[in-house]
């Protein structure tokens, strides 16, 4: 679970994602947005998993059968998403741009877009109506920087270079620079 903030612009950030993340981060973004709806607007209850372990869940009053289940509610990215309407909107825009990027790269529509794009457009009713907060850095400490964008780019260069591909896209300039002009 993460939000790879490769640029402050959610559109550019989506276009700079490696192929693997374009596919994967659509689902993760939808999970984070769904989690925000459940935690902020839902009613907390306890359930049990297959093994009988107690689980905390949230029942949403109107979107129960549509949203993804709440996931990793205490992860920094999940907390960031529900800290403000501006954060939620940034991630929703990024989610939609990842969906467009998926279609651009692979010529098809991601099933998560079909299922949740319209539903997730509205932010949770109980989301604080405040501005964009600083992006969290969910990565190894050696990658973290004062500017989270720099941190995520360093993380990408160091941790993702082994499988970094951009179908129908040019490698981002900062990635090319970071791997020594590869």
Secondary structure, 3 states (H helix, E strand, C coil): CCCCCCCCCHHHHHHCCCHHHHHHHHHHHHHHHHHHHHHHHCEEEEEECCCCCEEEEEECCCCCCCCCCCCCCCCHHHHHHCCCHHHHHHHHHHHHHHHHHHHHHHCCCCHHHHHHCCHHHCCCCCCCCCCCCCCCCCCCHHHCCCCHHHHHHHHHHHHCHHHCCCCCCCCCHHHHHHCCCC
